[in-house]
């Protein structure tokens, strides 16, 4: 069991690497934009007025950006690893030869 579990790691790592590249190309900038917007909206809700140019407001916007970037990065990585692990398992089942199956002796 341990040997077959270890064989799935290359597909997961490859899927995570592909997902990281896809995230950097498609998801990084929107995550920063919407995260900053989320930080500003949170500041507006907490203080009840239009946010001014204080250090606290900038910290809230920066925290919103960081939270959005990390959350979407994890989403991309987990989905990429899961998709490629599933594809690798499916390819092993499809391409399995009859002599690879264990014999009942």
HELIX and SHEET records of a PDB file:
HELIX    1   1 UNK A    2  UNK A    6  1                                   5    
HELIX    2   2 UNK A    9  UNK A   26  1                                  18    
HELIX    3   3 UNK A   28  UNK A   47  1                                  20    
HELIX    4   4 UNK A   55  UNK A   94  1                                  40    
HELIX    5   5 UNK A   98  UNK A  100  5                                   3    
END                                                                             
